[in-house]
Structures are given as C-alpha cells and as structure tokens.
Amino acid sequence: MKKTISFIAMFLACLMLIGSLGACAEKPVSSNGTSSVASADSTADSENTAELGEYTSGDESYTFRVIVQQAEDSVQSEGYEVKQALDEYISSYRPNWNYEFETIPKLEVASKISILISSNDVPDFFVYEDGKMLDDIIKLDAIINLEEDIKKIGLTIEDFMLPSAIQSKRLTSSYDTIYSLPTSFSLNMLFYNKKIFADNGIEIPKTWDDYEAICDTLQNKGIQPMAFAGAEGWLCGWFLNNYTARFISPQFHLDAAVNENGATFRDPEFVEAVQHCQDFFQKGYAGEGFLSVDLANMYQIFLTGQAAMMLASADSVAYLSDPDQCEIGEENIGLIHWGNIEGRPVTYDEAIATDELACGVAMCIGKSQWAEGTNNEFFHYLLTSWGDRMISNRKYSTPYVSTVEIDKDSLSPTQQLVIEKLETVKTPTLWFEGKMSADGTLASQTNIQLVYEGTMTAQDYAEELAEITDREHPINE
C-alpha cells in the first residue's frame, strides 16, 4: 500500500523560519575530499548548554569522527550544527575530546563508507544517500536502529523529530523502523522572474504545455528561459521525475525501481517521457553549457537576471532572500506550480498536489562506536538541540522539534513562497532514485546527463535502468 504523509507538522515547522537571528547565507561549498580537525579550545554558548539538561563532565580522550558532503563551516552543510554542538559540548564537558570532519564528494560517499565498514572503522556520524542505497549498510549492521537504539539515552524519535519528518522517513525506508536522521525539509520549487514575465507580457503557466510554450517565447526574444544546474545529476533526475509523474503517474518511478505493480522502465511511455525531456534540453532552453553549471552558478544566473526561471529546492531560499546575492530583488521572485500535461490521465489538481519530498541527505550513527557508549551523551546533546540550532542558523524549515518561535509576519517574500508550496502539496512522493540501489542511482544520475546532452538515447537509458532492476528484483520472484 502506498504510504501518505501529513503536511500539517511540516507546515508548522516551516513557519518557524529564520528572521533577524540568522547568519547571512553562504555560497555552496564544493566537496573535494578535504578534512578538518579541531580540539577543545573552541568557545561555547554556556546559556544554551545549560538549558539542554544535566550532562556529566569527564577527562577521557576521544576523537569524534564525522563524514559530510559539504564542508562543515558552510551554514548549508549537513555538519554545520553538528560542529556547533561539538564545540559547545567539548568546551563545557569534555575538554580532552577533539573532532575530525572529512568532506567526501557525493558520488564517492558510498565507496568510502564501504571501505570503512570492511576495515571496521566506521565513524561516529556520517552522511549517506537515503532510500534504497541505505539498505546496503543496514544489512551489514553498520548503523544503529534509530527508533530502538536511541532509547538507550532516554529518548524516542518523537522527542526530537517532527511527525512529518518521521513519516517521510518511513516513506523512504524499506523497513518498518527508521535508521537515519534527516538534515532538512525540501521540495521542488520552480521560481520565475516577475519582471521578465511582465516586461514580455507572459502569464504564469498553468499546464506543462504552457510552460514549454513560454520557454519557446522567451528563447525567441533572446532571453534564456531556464537556469539549470545540469552538473548535478540528481537535479537532472528531478526534472525527469516531474515530467514522468505527470505523464504516467507519481508512483511509476517507485514501482519501476523494484519491478512492482507491473511497472518497468522498459514501458514505452517512460521511454517517451525520457525522450521528451531530452528534446526539451536539446532545444537550448537551459542555455549553452548547462551540463557544466553547478548550483552556485545556477543561483548566480537566476539571481542576476540572466534567466527567467529556475528549478531548485526549497533550501535555495537561503540565497534568494539574501540581498547581497539576489540582484533582481526578492520581491521580483514568484513561484510556478507545475501543472498537468494535456491529454494525460493526471489532472491539473493532481499535478500541482504532487511533489517530491526530501529530508535532505541522511545522517547515520555508526553502530560500533555507539555500542562502546563514549559518544552516547553527545548525541543526546545534539539531538535535543538540533532544531533550535537550525532555526537560528538557516533560512528554511527544520525537520526537528524546536522551541524557537519566529513571528510569521517577519517571513520574507520567498519564505512565504515555501509556505505556499507546502500548502499546495498533498501527494508527496520520493525523488527519482528514492527506491534505487547504489548501482541504479549511479547509472541514473550519470546517464540522464548523457541523455540531456544528446549522446545517449532515451531507449538506452531506460534499458540500462531496467537491466539493473531486473538483476536486483527478478520479476519471477
């Protein structure tokens, strides 16, 4: 049975967005395999730690090891609040502790963790791809069962994680329990430049067909229709998934990834959907060289008025609401709700109610280090303060319980757009690779770029995904 998610708690969480407390948004930091080490000479927020509970002091030595995808000094990093908590905890309670952060590029994380597991050297806390890929390390007994093992420190997941985050984790999981922690809430956001639309007499598109007609109109006027980070394989998958969910169904990619309910990537309709997306990018709507554009470049293109639209996650509001980066003015940014495709079974109301829900990359607690017990108290310290830290540091919602109250009237225009989007989405689904294995995810994210480039056919792309799925999920089982 398909799982559904209540968005009430998520909506309330998103209302608690950062106001004047927040630090300025930073530009994305590229992961390059670097590491950083720190010790107990960091300063602590003593008022904050005093409110978190009673913690013991000790003089034992310990190195807390963390693997992240973005450098921990960036406010956008999944490790930013972890480092912040470590600095405070070490200064207040464990002066002989230190920590080590290692930054690993997204596509190299799985192989890195595999090596560490095989050498019995799993770190305390590490980033990993959620969904089907996580099953591989669960089977190897490398990470804790969050719902069960967290009871060891006197907590339940309801104590620190919002109901909507818990439910989204259940949607992602192949198991009846949760093994990973979320790092954010995020949805697809198709932003547009209001001034460009107004100056060219363009109305907000209602259907996908209207959207592509607008792209054609803008291009004919010499205006780049889309800013698109084609260097990001996952974003390329987002675009395909948005189209497939409206062309076939929002559930198709999840069923096809495991050969269930008669769905297969060999379905001629899926091949047709891939072909349509290839045609879209081959028309040049995303500009020249879009496959070399990363997230930072994409934001810069859109926020300086060089493109009329941009597909990004809700997390991008941190950049859109930053006046130092948003040259077009935040008030000139609007939101497009991607509608239906004319002649297809998915209706307009169904289309705008459907979107991918992501809780960011997963953070996992290494089982061997957890079993030793030395790091248990710190995880209590982190988990019971993570929500407050995120709300105070960032310009978007948190999947964690927070005591910080933000005046709703203080929300910026683009923060209000996130609320609008969350109110609209009633049928959440997973990202395109949400149920794929590591092999399937790698093939999907690498090959879809080749498809958009025009060097791989839609048929070959679909066939390779189907072959991987058949090996992992034989239809005769």
C-alpha positions as CSV (number, residue, x, y, z in Angstrom):
1,M,0.0,0.0,0.0
2,K,1.3,3.4,-0.8
3,K,2.2,5.5,2.2
4,T,1.0,9.1,2.6
5,I,2.3,11.9,4.6
6,S,0.5,14.6,6.6
7,F,1.9,18.0,5.9
8,I,0.5,19.7,9.0
9,A,3.5,19.4,11.1
10,M,5.8,20.2,8.3
11,F,3.8,23.4,7.6
12,L,4.1,24.5,11.2
13,A,7.8,23.8,11.1
14,C,8.3,25.8,8.0
15,L,6.6,28.8,9.6
16,M,9.4,28.9,12.1
17,L,11.9,30.3,9.6
18,I,14.9,32.4,10.5
19,G,14.4,36.1,11.0
20,S,16.9,38.5,12.3
21,L,18.7,35.7,14.2
22,G,20.1,34.1,11.0
23,A,23.5,34.4,9.7
24,C,24.0,35.5,6.1
25,A,23.6,32.7,3.6
26,E,26.9,31.3,2.2
27,K,27.6,30.1,-1.2
28,P,27.7,26.4,-1.6
29,V,31.0,24.8,-0.8
30,S,32.2,22.1,-3.2
31,S,33.2,18.8,-1.6
32,N,36.7,17.9,-2.5
33,G,37.8,15.2,-0.1
34,T,39.3,17.5,2.5
35,S,39.2,17.1,6.2
36,S,39.4,19.4,9.2
37,V,40.4,18.7,12.8
38,A,39.6,20.7,16.0
39,S,40.1,20.3,19.7
40,A,38.8,21.7,22.9
41,D,39.9,25.3,22.5
42,S,36.6,26.3,20.9
43,T,34.2,28.7,22.7
44,A,30.8,27.5,23.9
45,D,27.4,29.1,24.4
46,S,27.0,28.4,28.1
47,E,23.4,29.7,28.3
48,N,22.3,27.3,25.5
49,T,24.0,24.3,27.1
50,A,22.6,25.0,30.5
51,E,19.1,24.7,29.1
52,L,19.7,21.3,27.4
53,G,19.8,19.2,30.6
54,E,22.4,17.8,33.0
55,Y,25.5,16.4,31.4
56,T,28.5,14.8,33.1
57,S,32.0,16.1,32.9
58,G,35.0,13.9,32.1
59,D,38.6,14.0,31.2
60,E,38.8,11.0,28.9
61,S,40.3,11.5,25.4
62,Y,38.2,10.8,22.4
63,T,38.1,11.8,18.7
64,F,34.6,12.2,17.4
65,R,34.7,11.5,13.6
66,V,32.2,12.8,11.1
67,I,31.9,12.5,7.3
68,V,30.0,15.1,5.4
69,Q,29.4,16.1,1.7
70,Q,29.8,19.9,2.3
71,A,32.5,21.4,4.4
72,E,31.1,21.9,7.9
73,D,32.0,25.6,8.1
74,S,29.2,26.3,5.5
75,V,25.8,27.0,7.0
76,Q,24.4,24.9,4.2
77,S,26.4,21.8,5.3
78,E,24.7,18.9,7.0
79,G,27.5,19.1,9.5
80,Y,27.2,22.8,10.4
81,E,25.1,22.3,13.5
82,V,27.0,19.1,14.4
83,K,30.2,21.1,14.6
84,Q,28.5,23.8,16.6
85,A,27.2,21.3,19.1
86,L,30.6,19.6,19.3
87,D,32.4,22.9,20.0
88,E,30.0,23.7,22.9
89,Y,29.9,20.2,24.3
90,I,33.7,19.8,24.3
91,S,34.2,23.2,25.9
92,S,31.7,22.6,28.6
93,Y,32.0,18.9,29.4
94,R,34.8,17.1,27.6
95,P,38.0,19.2,27.4
96,N,40.1,16.3,26.2
97,W,37.8,15.4,23.3
98,N,38.5,16.6,19.7
99,Y,36.8,16.0,16.4
100,E,37.6,15.4,12.8
101,F,35.4,16.2,9.9
102,E,36.1,14.7,6.5
103,T,34.4,16.1,3.4
104,I,33.7,13.5,0.7
105,P,32.0,14.2,-2.7
106,K,28.5,12.9,-3.0
107,L,29.3,10.2,-5.6
108,E,32.2,8.9,-3.6
109,V,30.5,8.6,-0.2
110,A,29.1,5.0,-0.8
111,S,32.5,3.6,-1.7
112,K,34.2,5.4,1.1
113,I,31.8,4.1,3.7
114,S,32.1,0.6,2.2
115,I,35.8,0.6,2.7
116,L,35.4,1.9,6.3
117,I,32.9,-0.9,7.1
118,S,35.1,-3.6,5.7
119,S,38.0,-2.3,7.8
120,N,35.8,-2.0,10.9
121,D,36.5,1.7,11.0
122,V,33.0,3.3,10.7
123,P,32.9,6.9,12.0
124,D,30.6,8.1,14.8
125,F,28.4,10.1,12.4
126,F,28.3,10.1,8.6
127,V,26.3,11.2,5.6
128,Y,24.8,8.7,3.2
129,E,22.2,8.5,0.5
130,D,18.7,7.8,1.8
131,G,16.3,5.3,0.3
132,K,17.3,2.0,-1.3
133,M,21.0,2.7,-1.0
134,L,20.8,2.8,2.7
135,D,19.6,-0.8,2.8
136,D,23.1,-2.0,1.8
137,I,24.7,-0.7,5.0
138,I,21.7,-1.7,7.2
139,K,22.2,-5.3,6.0
140,L,25.9,-5.0,7.1
141,D,24.8,-4.0,10.6
142,A,26.9,-0.9,10.3
143,I,24.4,1.7,11.7
144,I,22.1,1.8,14.6
145,N,18.4,1.2,14.5
146,L,17.4,4.7,15.4
147,E,14.0,4.0,16.8
148,E,15.2,1.2,19.1
149,D,18.7,2.1,20.0
150,I,18.0,5.8,20.8
151,K,16.0,4.6,23.8
152,K,19.4,3.9,25.4
153,I,19.9,7.6,26.0
154,G,16.3,8.1,27.3
155,L,14.9,9.5,24.1
156,T,12.3,8.4,21.5
157,I,12.4,9.9,18.0
158,E,9.2,11.8,18.8
159,D,11.2,13.7,21.4
160,F,13.3,15.4,18.8
161,M,11.9,14.8,15.3
162,L,8.7,16.3,13.9
163,P,5.9,14.0,12.9
164,S,6.1,14.9,9.3
165,A,9.8,14.1,9.2
166,I,9.2,10.8,10.9
167,Q,6.5,9.9,8.3
168,S,8.7,11.0,5.4
169,K,11.5,8.7,6.7
170,R,9.0,5.8,6.8
171,L,8.1,6.5,3.2
172,T,11.7,6.4,2.3
173,S,12.6,3.3,4.3
174,S,12.4,-0.3,3.1
175,Y,12.0,-1.3,6.8
176,D,9.4,-0.9,9.5
177,T,11.8,1.2,11.5
178,I,14.0,4.2,10.9
179,Y,17.8,4.0,10.6
180,S,18.8,7.6,9.6
181,L,18.4,11.2,10.6
182,P,17.1,13.9,8.3
183,T,19.1,17.1,7.5
184,S,16.4,19.3,6.0
185,F,13.0,19.6,4.5
186,S,12.9,20.2,0.8
187,L,10.5,20.3,-2.1
188,N,10.8,21.2,-5.8
189,M,10.4,24.9,-6.4
190,L,10.1,26.4,-9.9
191,F,10.9,30.1,-9.5
192,Y,10.3,32.8,-12.0
193,N,11.4,36.4,-12.5
194,K,8.3,38.5,-12.3
195,K,9.8,41.5,-14.1
196,I,10.9,39.4,-17.1
197,F,7.5,37.9,-17.3
198,A,5.7,41.3,-17.0
199,D,8.0,43.0,-19.5
200,N,7.3,40.4,-22.1
201,G,3.6,40.0,-21.5
202,I,3.9,36.4,-20.2
203,E,1.3,34.9,-17.9
204,I,2.1,32.3,-15.3
205,P,1.8,28.9,-17.0
206,K,-0.9,26.5,-15.8
207,T,-0.1,23.3,-17.7
208,W,3.3,21.8,-18.7
209,D,2.4,22.6,-22.3
210,D,2.0,26.3,-21.3
211,Y,5.4,26.2,-19.6
212,E,7.2,24.9,-22.7
213,A,5.4,27.4,-24.8
214,I,6.7,30.2,-22.5
215,C,10.2,28.7,-22.9
216,D,9.9,28.9,-26.6
217,T,8.6,32.5,-26.5
218,L,11.4,33.7,-24.2
219,Q,14.1,32.0,-26.3
220,N,12.7,33.7,-29.5
221,K,13.1,37.0,-27.7
222,G,16.7,36.3,-26.8
223,I,16.1,35.5,-23.2
224,Q,17.4,32.3,-21.6
225,P,14.3,30.5,-20.3
226,M,15.8,28.4,-17.5
227,A,18.8,28.5,-15.2
228,F,19.6,24.8,-14.6
229,A,22.4,23.1,-12.8
230,G,23.0,20.3,-15.2
231,A,26.2,19.3,-13.5
232,E,24.1,18.0,-10.7
233,G,22.8,14.5,-11.7
234,W,20.2,14.5,-9.0
235,L,18.6,17.7,-10.3
236,C,18.5,16.2,-13.8
237,G,16.6,13.4,-12.3
238,W,14.3,15.8,-10.6
239,F,13.3,17.3,-13.9
240,L,12.6,13.9,-15.4
241,N,10.6,12.8,-12.4
242,N,8.5,15.9,-12.5
243,Y,7.6,15.1,-16.1
244,T,7.1,11.4,-15.6
245,A,4.8,11.9,-12.6
246,R,2.5,13.9,-14.8
247,F,2.9,11.9,-18.0
248,I,2.4,8.5,-16.3
249,S,1.8,8.7,-12.5
250,P,3.5,9.9,-9.4
251,Q,4.1,6.3,-8.3
252,F,5.6,5.0,-11.5
253,H,9.3,5.5,-10.8
254,L,9.0,3.9,-7.3
255,D,7.3,0.8,-8.7
256,A,9.6,0.5,-11.7
257,A,12.6,0.7,-9.5
258,V,11.6,-2.6,-7.8
259,N,9.6,-4.2,-10.6
260,E,6.3,-3.9,-8.7
261,N,2.7,-3.4,-9.8
262,G,3.6,-4.2,-13.4
263,A,5.8,-1.1,-13.7
264,T,9.0,-1.3,-15.7
265,F,11.5,1.2,-17.1
266,R,11.0,-0.5,-20.4
267,D,7.5,0.9,-20.6
268,P,7.2,2.7,-23.9
269,E,5.5,5.6,-22.1
270,F,8.6,6.0,-19.8
271,V,10.8,6.0,-22.9
272,E,8.6,8.6,-24.4
273,A,8.9,10.7,-21.3
274,V,12.7,10.5,-21.3
275,Q,12.7,11.4,-25.0
276,H,10.5,14.4,-24.3
277,C,12.9,15.7,-21.6
278,Q,15.9,15.1,-23.9
279,D,14.1,17.2,-26.6
280,F,13.5,20.0,-24.1
281,F,17.1,20.4,-23.3
282,Q,18.3,19.9,-26.8
283,K,16.2,22.9,-27.7
284,G,18.6,25.0,-25.6
285,Y,16.1,26.2,-23.0
286,A,18.7,25.8,-20.3
287,G,21.3,27.8,-22.1
288,E,24.7,26.8,-23.5
289,G,26.9,24.6,-21.5
290,F,24.2,23.9,-18.9
291,L,25.7,20.5,-18.1
292,S,28.8,22.3,-16.6
293,V,26.6,24.6,-14.4
294,D,26.6,23.7,-10.7
295,L,24.3,25.0,-8.0
296,A,26.3,28.1,-7.3
297,N,26.4,29.1,-11.0
298,M,22.7,28.4,-11.4
299,Y,21.8,30.7,-8.5
300,Q,24.1,33.4,-9.9
301,I,22.5,33.1,-13.3
302,F,19.0,33.5,-12.0
303,L,19.6,36.0,-9.2
304,T,21.4,38.4,-11.6
305,G,18.5,38.3,-14.1
306,Q,20.2,36.2,-16.8
307,A,17.4,33.6,-16.9
308,A,13.7,33.8,-16.5
309,M,13.1,30.7,-14.4
310,M,15.0,28.3,-12.1
311,L,14.3,24.8,-10.8
312,A,15.7,24.4,-7.3
313,S,14.9,23.0,-3.9
314,A,13.2,24.9,-1.1
315,D,16.6,25.2,0.5
316,S,17.6,27.8,-2.1
317,V,15.5,30.3,-0.3
318,A,18.6,31.0,1.8
319,Y,20.2,32.5,-1.4
320,L,17.0,34.1,-2.8
321,S,16.4,36.0,0.4
322,D,20.0,37.2,0.7
323,P,20.2,40.8,-0.7
324,D,23.9,40.5,-1.3
325,Q,23.2,37.7,-3.8
326,C,19.7,38.5,-5.1
327,E,20.4,41.4,-7.5
328,I,16.9,41.1,-9.1
329,G,15.2,41.8,-5.7
330,E,13.5,39.1,-3.7
331,E,10.1,40.8,-4.3
332,N,10.6,40.1,-8.0
333,I,10.6,36.3,-7.5
334,G,7.5,34.3,-8.0
335,L,6.5,30.6,-7.8
336,I,5.1,28.4,-10.7
337,H,3.1,25.4,-9.8
338,W,3.9,22.8,-12.4
339,G,0.5,21.7,-13.8
340,N,-0.6,18.7,-15.8
341,I,0.2,17.6,-19.3
342,E,-2.7,18.0,-21.7
343,G,-4.1,14.7,-22.8
344,R,-2.6,12.7,-20.0
345,P,-4.6,11.0,-17.1
346,V,-3.1,13.1,-14.3
347,T,-5.4,16.1,-13.8
348,Y,-4.3,19.7,-13.0
349,D,-5.4,19.4,-9.4
350,E,-3.5,16.1,-9.0
351,A,-0.4,17.5,-10.7
352,I,0.0,20.6,-8.5
353,A,-0.7,18.5,-5.4
354,T,2.2,16.2,-6.3
355,D,5.9,16.8,-5.5
356,E,9.0,15.1,-4.2
357,L,9.5,15.3,-0.5
358,A,13.1,15.1,0.6
359,C,14.6,15.3,4.1
360,G,18.0,16.1,2.7
361,V,20.8,13.6,2.8
362,A,20.7,11.0,5.6
363,M,23.0,11.2,8.6
364,C,23.7,7.8,10.2
365,I,25.2,6.9,13.6
366,G,27.9,4.2,13.4
367,K,26.9,1.1,15.4
368,S,30.3,0.1,16.6
369,Q,31.1,3.5,18.2
370,W,27.6,3.8,19.6
371,A,27.9,0.4,21.2
372,E,31.0,1.5,23.1
373,G,28.9,4.2,24.7
374,T,31.5,7.0,24.8
375,N,29.6,9.2,22.3
376,N,26.1,8.5,23.6
377,E,25.8,11.5,25.8
378,F,26.9,13.8,23.0
379,F,24.2,12.5,20.7
380,H,21.6,13.3,23.4
381,Y,23.1,16.8,23.5
382,L,22.9,17.2,19.7
383,L,19.5,15.7,19.1
384,T,17.7,17.7,21.7
385,S,19.2,21.0,20.4
386,W,19.4,20.4,16.6
387,G,16.0,22.0,15.8
388,D,16.8,25.2,17.7
389,R,20.2,25.4,16.1
390,M,18.8,25.0,12.6
391,I,16.1,27.6,13.0
392,S,18.6,30.1,14.4
393,N,21.2,29.4,11.7
394,R,19.2,28.9,8.5
395,K,16.6,30.4,6.3
396,Y,14.4,27.4,5.9
397,S,12.5,24.9,7.9
398,T,13.8,22.2,10.2
399,P,12.7,18.5,10.5
400,Y,13.5,18.7,14.2
401,V,11.5,19.9,17.2
402,S,12.3,23.5,18.0
403,T,11.4,25.8,20.9
404,V,12.4,28.9,18.8
405,E,9.4,31.0,17.9
406,I,9.5,33.2,14.8
407,D,6.9,35.9,14.1
408,K,5.1,34.8,10.9
409,D,4.8,38.4,9.8
410,S,8.6,38.5,9.7
411,L,8.9,36.0,6.9
412,S,10.5,37.2,3.7
413,P,8.7,37.0,0.3
414,T,10.4,33.9,-0.8
415,Q,10.0,32.2,2.6
416,Q,6.3,32.8,2.1
417,L,6.6,31.0,-1.3
418,V,7.8,27.9,0.6
419,I,4.7,28.1,2.8
420,E,2.5,28.4,-0.4
421,K,4.1,25.4,-1.9
422,L,3.7,23.3,1.3
423,E,0.1,24.2,1.5
424,T,-0.4,23.0,-2.1
425,V,1.3,19.7,-2.0
426,K,-1.0,16.9,-0.7
427,T,0.6,13.9,-2.5
428,P,4.3,13.6,-1.7
429,T,6.5,11.1,-3.4
430,L,10.2,10.3,-3.4
431,W,12.9,11.6,-5.7
432,F,13.6,9.7,-8.9
433,E,16.2,7.4,-7.3
434,G,14.4,7.1,-4.0
435,K,14.0,3.3,-4.3
436,M,17.0,2.6,-6.4
437,S,20.2,0.8,-5.3
438,A,23.6,2.3,-5.4
439,D,24.2,0.9,-8.9
440,G,20.8,2.1,-10.1
441,T,21.3,5.6,-8.6
442,L,24.8,6.0,-10.2
443,A,23.5,4.8,-13.6
444,S,20.5,7.1,-13.4
445,Q,22.3,10.3,-12.4
446,T,25.2,9.8,-14.7
447,N,23.3,8.6,-17.8
448,I,20.5,11.2,-17.6
449,Q,23.1,13.9,-18.1
450,L,24.2,12.0,-21.3
451,V,20.6,11.9,-22.4
452,Y,20.2,15.6,-22.0
453,E,23.5,16.1,-23.8
454,G,22.2,14.0,-26.7
455,T,24.9,11.4,-26.5
456,M,22.6,8.6,-25.1
457,T,19.2,7.7,-26.4
458,A,16.1,7.6,-24.3
459,Q,15.7,3.9,-25.1
460,D,19.3,3.0,-24.0
461,Y,18.8,5.0,-20.7
462,A,15.6,3.1,-19.9
463,E,17.1,-0.2,-20.9
464,E,20.1,0.2,-18.6
465,L,17.9,1.1,-15.6
466,A,15.6,-1.9,-16.4
467,E,18.6,-4.3,-16.6
468,I,19.9,-3.2,-13.2
469,T,16.4,-3.5,-11.7
470,D,16.0,-7.0,-13.2
471,R,19.2,-8.2,-11.6
472,E,18.2,-6.9,-8.2
473,H,14.5,-7.6,-8.4
474,P,13.9,-10.5,-10.7
475,I,10.3,-10.5,-11.9
476,N,9.8,-14.2,-11.3
477,E,10.4,-13.8,-7.5
